[in-house]
Amino acid sequence: MTEQPVVKPARRELDGWKKLSVDLGPLLVFFAVYSRFDVFVGTAAFMVATAIAMGISWALTRHIAAMTWFSAVLVGVFGGLTLWLHDETFIKMKPTIVFLTLSGVLTFGLLRGRNYLKTVVGSAFNGLSDEGWTLLTRRWALFFLLLGLTNELLWRAFPTNIWLHFKIWGDSLLTFLFMGAQVPMMLKHGLNLEDPKEADPKDESPPKA
């Protein structure tokens, strides 16, 4: 008897409002607490909220994404330094480190002939050609670099409340606009917007005579 291959269940991923809550929730907590108290109390709340968000992610999907781990570690390190040394510089530098690291990793991968962006989110862009992935990765690397430089400029040149407002609303708006701007290029390079499951010919009924 031929043994049937063992099919591993697909890894569950957060989507919609759940993903948005886990990704942006801690930052919104930081903003709310900072507005009521100060940046140090806000930082402590940020660290606690980040830990809670990781717990929620684990409870819902039974795993924690690599980017969530990376961000959480930086929140722990830079948040801890902020509280220990009573210096808000460290928590303000955290986004710069995140963005520059992402830009560097994507660029390093391309130089090695590897596309790390495709490895991480390849299933989200069905049909995108290798050339399309290369262009998309280059653009994301440049975008992350610009976000990192923008964060450095803002926290050094402006008060904390202006920096924090941009961090919450400006970063999100720029990211959504950037993502939307990539759609024409991806469509040109083979992106298929149809759900593969809906397009499965096995599920189609034969035409009636």
C-alpha positions in Angstrom: 0.0 0.0 0.0 1.4 3.4 -1.0 1.8 5.7 2.0 0.0 9.0 1.6 2.2 12.1 2.0 1.8 13.9 5.2 0.4 17.4 4.5 1.3 20.0 7.1 -1.5 22.4 7.9 -0.9 25.9 6.6 0.5 28.3 9.2 -2.1 30.6 10.5 -1.4 34.3 9.9 -3.0 37.4 11.4 -5.0 39.5 8.9 -7.3 42.5 8.9 -7.9 44.4 12.1 -6.1 41.7 14.2 -2.8 42.3 12.4 -3.4 46.1 12.5 -4.0 45.9 16.3 -0.9 43.8 17.0 1.3 46.0 14.8 0.0 49.4 15.8 -1.6 48.8 19.1 1.6 49.2 21.2 2.4 52.5 19.4 -1.1 53.8 20.1 -0.7 52.9 23.8 2.6 54.8 23.8 0.9 57.8 22.3 -2.0 57.7 24.7 0.1 57.3 27.9 2.6 59.9 26.7 -0.2 62.4 26.2 -1.4 61.9 29.7 2.0 61.6 31.5 5.4 61.8 29.8 7.7 59.9 27.5 9.2 57.7 30.2 5.8 56.4 31.5 4.8 56.1 27.8 7.9 54.0 27.1 7.1 51.7 30.0 3.6 51.3 28.7 5.0 50.7 25.2 7.1 47.8 26.4 4.2 46.2 28.3 1.8 46.6 25.3 4.4 45.1 23.0 4.7 42.0 25.2 0.9 41.7 25.3 0.7 42.1 21.5 3.2 39.2 21.1 1.1 37.1 23.5 -2.0 37.8 21.4 -0.2 36.9 18.2 0.9 33.6 19.8 -2.6 32.8 21.1 -4.2 33.4 17.7 -1.6 31.8 15.4 0.7 29.7 17.6 3.7 31.5 16.2 5.3 35.0 16.3 6.5 36.6 13.1 10.2 37.3 12.8 9.6 41.0 12.3 7.5 41.1 15.5 10.3 39.4 17.4 12.9 41.9 15.9 10.8 44.9 16.8 10.0 43.6 20.3 13.7 43.0 21.0 14.6 46.5 20.0 11.7 47.9 22.1 13.0 46.0 25.1 16.6 47.1 24.6 16.0 50.8 23.7 13.1 51.1 26.0 15.1 49.7 28.8 17.9 52.1 28.1 15.5 55.0 28.0 14.1 54.1 31.4 17.5 53.2 33.0 19.4 56.2 31.8 16.3 58.5 31.9 17.1 59.6 28.3 14.4 59.6 25.7 17.0 59.6 22.9 17.1 55.8 22.8 13.4 55.1 22.2 13.4 57.7 19.5 16.4 56.0 17.8 14.6 52.6 17.7 12.6 53.3 14.5 15.8 54.4 12.8 17.6 51.1 13.7 14.6 49.1 12.5 14.3 50.9 9.1 18.0 50.9 8.4 18.3 47.3 9.3 15.5 46.3 7.0 17.0 48.4 4.2 20.4 46.8 4.7 19.1 43.2 4.9 17.1 43.6 1.6 20.1 45.2 -0.1 22.5 42.6 1.2 20.2 39.9 -0.1 20.0 41.4 -3.6 23.8 41.6 -3.7 24.0 37.9 -2.8 21.4 37.0 -5.5 18.8 36.3 -2.8 15.4 38.0 -2.5 14.5 38.0 1.2 11.3 40.0 0.6 10.0 37.2 -1.7 11.0 34.6 0.9 8.9 36.4 3.6 5.9 37.6 1.7 6.0 35.6 -1.6 2.6 34.0 -1.1 1.0 37.5 -1.0 1.8 38.4 -4.6 0.8 35.5 -6.8 2.3 35.5 -10.3 4.8 38.3 -9.7 7.9 37.6 -11.9 11.5 37.5 -10.7 12.1 40.9 -12.3 9.1 42.3 -10.5 10.3 40.9 -7.2 13.7 42.5 -7.8 12.2 45.9 -8.6 9.9 45.7 -5.6 12.7 44.8 -3.2 14.9 47.6 -4.4 12.1 50.1 -3.9 11.3 48.8 -0.4 15.0 49.0 0.5 15.1 52.6 -0.6 11.8 53.4 1.1 13.0 51.9 4.4 16.3 53.9 4.0 14.3 57.2 3.5 12.0 56.4 6.5 15.1 55.8 8.7 16.7 59.1 7.6 13.3 60.9 8.1 13.0 59.6 11.7 16.5 60.8 12.5 15.7 64.2 11.1 12.4 64.5 13.0 13.6 63.5 16.5 16.7 65.6 16.3 15.0 68.7 14.9 11.5 68.7 16.4 9.9 68.3 19.9 8.8 64.9 21.1 5.1 65.4 20.4 5.7 66.3 16.7 8.0 63.3 16.3 5.5 61.0 17.9 2.6 62.3 15.8 4.5 61.6 12.6 5.6 58.2 13.9 2.0 57.1 14.4 0.2 58.8 11.5 2.9 59.9 9.1 4.7 56.5 8.8 1.4 54.7 8.3 0.2 57.1 5.6 3.5 57.0 3.7 3.6 53.2 3.9 0.0 52.9 2.5 0.7 55.4 -0.3 4.0 53.6 -1.1 2.3 50.2 -1.3 -0.4 51.6 -3.5 2.1 53.1 -5.8 3.7 49.7 -6.4 0.6 48.1 -7.8 0.9 49.3 -11.4 4.5 48.0 -11.6 3.6 44.6 -10.1 0.6 44.2 -12.5 3.0 44.9 -15.3 5.3 42.1 -14.1 2.6 39.4 -13.7 0.8 40.0 -10.4 -2.4 38.1 -10.4 -5.1 39.7 -8.2 -7.4 36.8 -8.4 -7.7 34.3 -5.5 -6.0 31.1 -6.7 -8.6 29.0 -4.8 -11.4 30.8 -6.7 -9.7 30.2 -10.0 -9.2 26.5 -9.4 -10.6 24.7 -12.5 -11.5 21.7 -10.4 -14.2 23.7 -8.6 -15.8 24.8 -11.9 -18.9 23.1 -13.1 -19.0 22.0 -16.8 -21.0 24.3 -19.0 -24.5 23.2 -19.7 -25.5 22.3 -23.2 
